[in-house]
Amino acid sequence: MEQIEPPFTFRAVQNFVAAVEAQSVTRAAHRLGTSPSSVSQQLASLEAALGARLIERSARQFRLTRAGALFLEPAKALLDDVGAAKARLVLADQAPPLSLRIAAIEELDATVTAPWLLKLTDRFPKAALSLTSGASHENHDALSSRAVDMTLAVDTVARVDWVERHPILRDPFILVTARGRDFDPATPMIRYEQELPIGRQIEAHLRRAGTTPSRGFAFSTNQALFAMTAELGGWAITTALAYLGTPLARDLVTPEPLHLPRFSRRLELHARAGALGDLPQLIAGDLRDCIAERILPDAARRLPFANNDMDIIQIP
């Protein structure tokens, strides 16, 4: 009787890459929305189809075999190629539902996220969209591990050849002081945590300007930064987008021009290079439109001193 070879399936490859990147069958199952036993079955099926052991896994270790290491990059390329093919079908309105997972930044949650997702739903009615918020470096890690398909991040995130970048907005840094108080460099400076790209960028600029305010409180969220600035009667350096996108910011702090040379950061949409075809470019365009409609008019009213520094980055 002729022996039937085990099938080689795309789903099995997805499970293999997810397990390797998560370094855990359980975490891979959580990411894929399935059970650990299903992931294990898919891995076993793939190993049977390839005739090689790919992963050594036990209670104490999870590592690639030599065969697994050789297969990993072609497996990732296969996922990206299929993703790009599905994106082309979506754009031609010829596809089944497409799932898109996006990681954003908190600065957009209160102003742009909802209208942006509605615009995407109108453009791609068959797409299932999910969105999470996190810091830029966390979003970059999520993109690297394939936990998300696209991220919003700032340009201080390391440039790597596997990421395609779509610039969105130039976001100037501004000064904020406790509500009702003038800037006084002798009062406490409230900082962002140094693990955040924005915190490191601000500190580097302070060093270039030859000023080193004494260290005190440091925070990882805009809301906490503004609240402590108000509580202590101090000051902080933040960005126009952070101020405009934080609920209650106007009740806590007053925006002012920087007392240092001006500088800015860029907001960008990132995707794995070539993995989604032209979708990231179109989605970036929708995001630029939403920011122009929802944020820039507010910036012109509330931050007139920064109006010329905050602008949409148009791509020819």
Summary of the structure (lengths in Angstrom):
residues: 316
radius of gyration: 23.2
end to end distance: 62.6
largest distance: 88.2
contacts: 999
relative contact order: 0.14
helix: 45%
strand: 21%
